[in-house]
Amino acid sequence: MILKVRGYIFSRPFMGERVPQHVQNLVIRDYCDRHNLHYLLSATEYAMTGCNLILEQVLNDLPELDGIVAYSLFQLPEETLARQRIYDQIIQLNKRFYFAVEGLQIGNHQECDRIETLWKVRKTLPFCYP
């Protein structure tokens, strides 16, 4: 059975990274090919800082999909509660959220905890001594 997934990319920098949209799509397409996922074209988030409207639309479409493939887990909302709502929705609907660059996915609470740990480490790094 091949799972249908919607891509999710950014048109703005995230966590200090700037990746062209075509590169994000290539990485997602390759990830889907390697994991036997049927890739549906990517939804592109608006360029406004902190905007997650397109992600909300993709999440609303989840009943017709098997999951979402984002370029990076650091494209999730920066607010902890917003990420938690996404995790809860993914788990409640029994869907998957894949992160192509990191090679990770979420679909249960343990995997969500792992993603949150990575977020905490990434947010702490700028405050560490070189």
C-alpha positions in Angstrom: 0.0 0.0 0.0 1.4 3.4 -1.0 0.7 6.2 1.3 -0.4 9.6 -0.1 1.5 12.6 1.4 1.4 16.3 0.9 4.8 18.2 0.8 5.3 21.3 2.9 7.9 23.9 2.2 8.9 27.4 3.2 9.3 30.6 1.1 11.2 32.2 4.0 14.2 31.5 6.1 13.7 29.2 9.2 15.9 28.8 12.2 18.6 30.8 10.4 18.5 28.6 7.3 17.5 29.7 3.8 16.8 26.9 1.4 15.5 27.6 -2.1 12.0 26.2 -2.8 13.2 24.0 -5.6 15.8 22.4 -3.4 13.2 21.7 -0.7 11.0 20.0 -3.3 13.9 17.9 -4.6 14.7 16.7 -1.1 11.1 15.9 -0.3 10.6 14.1 -3.7 13.8 12.0 -3.0 12.6 11.2 0.5 9.2 10.0 -0.8 10.8 7.9 -3.5 13.1 6.2 -1.0 10.3 5.6 1.5 7.6 4.5 -1.0 5.4 7.5 -0.4 3.1 8.9 -3.1 4.2 12.5 -3.2 1.5 15.1 -3.8 2.8 18.6 -4.8 4.1 20.7 -1.9 2.1 23.5 -0.2 4.3 26.6 0.2 4.0 28.6 3.4 3.6 32.3 3.2 6.7 34.5 3.5 5.4 36.4 6.6 7.4 35.7 9.7 5.6 33.4 12.1 2.8 32.6 9.6 1.5 29.0 9.6 -1.7 29.4 7.6 -0.7 27.0 4.8 0.3 24.4 7.4 -3.1 24.8 9.0 -4.7 24.2 5.6 -2.6 21.0 5.0 -3.5 19.8 8.5 -7.2 20.4 7.7 -6.8 18.2 4.6 -5.3 15.3 6.6 -8.5 13.2 6.6 -7.9 12.8 2.8 -4.1 12.2 3.2 -1.9 9.7 4.9 0.5 12.3 6.1 2.7 15.3 5.5 6.3 15.6 4.4 8.1 18.8 5.5 11.6 19.7 4.3 12.7 20.1 8.0 11.3 19.7 11.4 12.4 23.2 12.1 9.6 24.5 9.8 7.1 23.6 12.5 5.8 26.6 14.5 8.3 28.0 16.9 5.7 28.2 19.7 5.6 25.0 21.8 1.8 25.0 22.2 1.3 25.3 18.5 3.6 22.4 17.9 1.8 20.4 20.6 -1.5 21.0 18.9 0.0 19.7 15.6 1.3 16.6 17.4 -2.0 15.9 19.0 -3.9 16.3 15.7 -1.4 13.9 13.9 -1.8 11.3 16.6 -5.6 11.6 17.0 -6.0 11.1 13.2 -3.5 8.3 13.1 -1.5 10.0 10.5 2.3 10.6 10.0 4.4 13.8 9.8 7.7 13.2 8.1 10.8 15.4 8.1 12.9 14.8 5.1 16.2 16.4 6.0 16.4 14.8 9.5 15.0 11.5 8.3 12.5 11.5 11.2 8.7 11.2 11.6 6.0 11.5 14.2 3.0 9.5 14.7 3.1 8.7 18.4 4.0 10.4 21.7 7.5 9.0 21.9 8.4 10.4 18.5 6.9 13.8 19.4 9.0 13.9 22.6 12.1 13.2 20.5 11.2 16.1 18.1 10.7 18.4 21.1 14.1 17.4 22.5 15.7 18.4 19.2 13.9 21.7 19.3 15.2 22.4 22.8 18.7 21.6 21.8 18.5 23.8 18.6 17.1 26.7 20.6 19.8 26.4 23.2 22.8 26.2 20.8 23.1 30.0 20.2 23.6 30.4 24.0 26.5 27.9 24.2 30.1 29.0 24.3 32.1 28.3 21.1 
